[in-house]
Amino acid sequence: MALLPSNLQTIESHMLEVQSLHPTASGSFTGLLSDITFAAKIISREVNKAGLVEDILGATDEENVQGEVIQKLDDYANNIFLRCLGTRGQVCMMGSEELADPVITDTREGSGNYIVVFDPLDGSSNIDANVSVGTIFGIWRRKSRLDKVGMEDLLQPGMEQVAAGYVIYGSSTMFVYTAGHGVHGFTLDPSLGEFLLSHENIQTPFRGKIYSVNEAYEPRWTPEVREMVRQLKYGRHTKASSRKDKPTAGSGMSTRYIGSLVADFHRNLLYGGVYLYPPYEGRPQGKLRMMCEAAPLAMVAENAGGYASNGQESILTVKPTELHMRTPLYIGSRDDVLWIEKTLSKAEEAI
């Protein structure tokens, strides 16, 4: 006799419960989230075929707006999102990491109340090595009249998001989102074709034991960032030491770095820890995108009890100046990120 899943609540029924908290809700927001979950199922199916089907793996001959080579699955995932989102007229504008300009959509059949910005397939350069990849999305509400929708509607700070989340395509496919009422995770049951509630009301530990950063960039970091990471590694407040009296490993945090933002963030969200992508020589504004990566994950982190900073202030308070604005990112357990922000601020004041 087949074993039943421990929880049979689907993501659709969970969204309807959230909708019931708002008696005046029209259902268009719930429909939009349903469209996102449908797109995630299609992308999950294709990711799981990687290596079996021709023309899925590898790169295209094109570059995106950031000058990065577009992977075939990047292009596929981007097209899936563009086709699935807003089919019922809920979305008036979409922004994608893969497109230079936002897409204005046809809203004649719906409210056109929402703006969605997404990274369709984060970490796609790892797909050929079977490393976990993911989708990130943020949802904002339109502020202007529908016939006047423009860049001011798009360029809103992260604190104005009505929902945000990500999908991780790994050993299983998991959909994690928040609409401001906790952070909830749903695991895709491939036999049912349904996302089932598996992680209710996720709370990240106040302080973690893991730091995640690409230390290959260490020679290009500022001295302040270099010292901050050294203290994470060997223990906070340890003074810079010579090789002879260097603190022993084990007194600080452990390094875990996958190289896929969604995968690193997801692990640290559950176990506690901090993900860092500091600015470095050649990229003084940082590398990650504010709107399609940093702001959505910041909303998830803060609704799970964590925090996200650019090193000076909360990511959620920053008003973007363009769709593809870059930012440094420190995100994860609240105590760890606040310590990083304070440490970097003190170092800057001392200069």
Protein Blocks (a to p, Z undefined) as FASTA:
>chain_A
ZZddfblcdfklmmmmmmmmmmkbgolmmmmmmmmmmmmmmmmmmmmmgojaghkgccdf
bdcfkopacdfklmmmmmmmmmmgoplopafbdcdfkbmbdcdddfklmnolaccdddfb
ghklmmmnopacdddddddddfbdfklgcfklmmccfklpcbdcdddddfbccddddehi
apadddddfknopacdfbghiacdfbdcbdcddfklmmmpcfklmmmmmmmmnoghiacd
dfklgccehjaccdddehpaklmmmmmmmnopaddddddehianojbdfklmmmmmmmmm
mmnopacdehlacfklpccfbfklccdddedjfklmmmmmmmmmmmmmmZZ
